[in-house]
Amino acid sequence: MDELSRVVSGSMKDNICDILGRKEEDAGFKKLVPALIEKGIDNVNLSMFDPDMRKKLLDAAGEEYFKKGKIIEAIKAFTSTGNKAKLIEVGEDYEKVSLFSNAIDVYRLADNQQRLIDVGERCLKEGKLGDAIKAFKIVNDRERLLKVGDFCVDKEKVEYAIEVFAFLNDKKKLAFVGDKCISEGQIALAANAYELAQDAERLTKLGDTCLKEGLLASALHSYELAGNKMMVEFIKTNFPNQKSLTLWINSREDDR
């Protein structure tokens, strides 16, 4: 046998051994996965395997969990191995059934900003404002959040608008929303907006309005938020048996 033949023959032998070795590894692999699934990845010790083998086992377990519809377990497995591609597949599966909040959580784990923006835009189009805000907050897309906040104001989704402007720390917008709430008789929301805006002047005016209308608990709360010690002391001294603001809000909602 000439030198070339020996080299080729040796190379083929190495390849065959490598293939056989992989087949043996895969066979052992398949035996381990069902046991891993049955015991649960949180309850199994894989420290005897090298990092590459542990990753393969956990990814295989994640695949099996995913096939069986055990999505939470699949997410745990793929997160532990940093398998972002598989996490995105899980997120896509959630999107198919309109579980947008779940999809957003998974895309966050996958650290995929573009997916988060895309699902946020889809949620906005479909009127899922809470989910759209959640996605845009994760990627800190301030431009989109500002648009969503203004949209929420226009559509009278005040709670969402307050959440957005508070995240953006836009005190001017918060004050504007608070003023809008006052005009619509939404006192508790106005107090929340003014508090987040750190607008003591507006909070004091809100307290004055509540006091004139006999809403003493709400007035007290507004003065406390404004740091108006004089008016707080006045109410507590002269009207000591007030219900809490929370009780007042609930009673008003029951009357509607």
N, C-alpha and C positions, 0 to 999 in steps of 0.2 A: 504494500500500500504506500503510495507516494505521500509527500508531506501535506499537500493540499487535501487529499482524501482523509488523512488522519485529523486534520483541523476541522473539516466539515463534519466528520463522524463524531468528534468530541463535542462540537457545538450542538449537534442534534441530540446527543446524549444528555447534555446539560439542559437543553430545552425540554426534553421529555421528562427529566427528573423534576424540573421546575413545575411543569404542568401537573405531574402526578402529586407533587407536594401541595399545590394549590387545591387540587381536588380533595386530597385528604383533609386539608384545612377547612374547605367548604363543607365537607361531610361532617366534621366535628362541630363546625359552626352551626349547622342545621339542628344538630342534636341539642345544643345548648340553648337555642332561642326559645323553644317551648317551655323549658324549665324556667328561664328568665321571665317569660311572660306570666307563667303561673305564680311565681313567687313575688313578682313585682320589682321594678328597678330600684325602688326605695329600700327594699329589704334584702337585696342580694349583694354579696361582697365579690367584687371583680379585681381585687388588688393583686391577685396572683398573675394577671395577664398584663402584658406590656400595653402602653397607651394606645398604640395602633389597634391592637386586638380589642381593647375595651371599647374604642370608638366604633369598630365594626359591629360588635355585639349590640351595643346600644342603638345604633342606627337600624340594625336589623329588627330589633325589638320595636323600635318606633314604627317601622314599616308595617309590622304585623299588627300592632295596636291600631294603626290608621286603617288598615283593611277591615279590622273587626269593629270599627266605629268607636273605639275607645280614644277619643280625640285628646282628652286631657293628658292621658298617659303618653300618647304619641308626642305631644308638645313637650312634656318633661324630658323625654328621651332625646329629641332633636335639639332641645335647648342645652342639655348637658354636653352634647357633642359639638355644639356650635354649627349645626347643619342648617344654614340659613335657606338653602334651596328647598329643603323639605318643609321648613317652617312656612315658606311662601306658598307651597302647595296646600298646606293646611289652611292658610288664610284665604286662598282662592276658593277652597271648598266651603268655608264659612260664607264667603260673599255670594256663592251660588244660591244659598238658601236665605240670603238677606240677613244673616247674623253679623251685622256690620261692626258692632262693638267688639265682638269676639275676633273678627278679622283684624281690626285695628290693634288689638292686644298682641296678636301673633306677629303682625308686621313690625310692631315695636320691638319684639324679641328678636326678629330677624334684622333689625336696624336698617330697614329699607325705607328711606325717606320718600322716594318716588311713589312707592306703593301706598304709603300713607296719604300723600297728596291726592293721588288718584281716587282712593276710596273716600277721602274727604269731599272731593268734588262730586262724586256720585251721590253721596249722602245728602249734600246740599241740594242737588237737582231733585232728589226724591223726597225732600222735606224732612229728612232725618237730621234736624239741626244739632241736637245734642251730640250725635256721633260725628258730624262734620267738625264741630268745635273741638271735640276730643282729639281727632286726627291732626288738625291744624295746630293745636296746642303742643302736641308731642314734637312736631317738627319746628315749632316756634316760627310758623309762617305768619308774621305780624300783618302783612299786607292782606292776606286772605281773611284773617281773623277780623280785621277792621271792616272789611266788606260784609262779613257775616254779621258782625255786631250791628251795623247800620241797617242791614236787611231785617234783623230781629226787631229793631225799633220800629221800622215801617210796618211790620206784620204784627206788632203789639205782643211780641214774645219777650216780655220785659226781663224775666228771670235769666234767659239766655244772654240777652244784651248785657246785663249786669255782670254775668260771669265772664264774658269776653272782655269788656272794658276794664274789669278788675285785673284780669290776667295781663292786659296791655298797660296797666297802670295809667290809663287815660282818665285823669280826674275831671277834665272838662266834659268828656262824654258821659261820665258817671253822674255828674251834676245835672246834665241835660236830661238824662233818663229819670233822675230823681224828680225833677220839675214836672216831667210828663206824668209820672206816677201820682204826684200831688194833684194835678188837674183831673186825674181819673179816680181820685179817692183811694188810691192804693198806698196807704200810709206806711205800712210795714215795709213794703218794697222801697219806698222813697227813703225811709230811714236807713235801710241797708245800703242803698246807692250813695247817700250822703256820707255815711260812715266810711265806706270804702274810698270815697273821694277826699276824706278827711276835711270836710267842709263844715267847720263849726258854726259858721254864720247861718248856713241853710238849716242845719240841725236845730239851732235855736229858734229860727222862724217856724220850723215844723212843730217844735214844742209849743210855741205860742198859739199856733193854729189849733193844735189838739186841745190845749188848755181852754181856749174859747169855746170849743165844741163839747167840753165836758169830758173829753177822753183823757182822763188824768193819768192812767197807767202809760199810755202812749206818750203823753207829754213828758212824764218822768223819764221814760226811756230815752227820748230825744235829747232832753237836757243832760242826762248822764253821758250820752255819746258826745255831746258838744263840750262837755267839761264845764257846764254852767252850774257851778256849785251853789250859787245863790238860789236859783230856781229849784234845784234838787232839794235843797234844805227847806224851801218854802212848801213844796208839795209834801215832803215826808213829815214835816211838822204839823201841817194843817189837815192833811188827809192820810193818816197813817195806815189805814186798812185797805189799801189798794190791791186789786188783783194784779198778777204779773201780766206783762205785755202778751206773753204767749197765750195765757188763758183768754185775754181779751180778743186776740186774733181768732182763736178757735171759736169763740162764742159768736163773733161777727160772721164767720164763714158758715156756721150752722143756721144763722138767720136768713141767709141768702136763698 
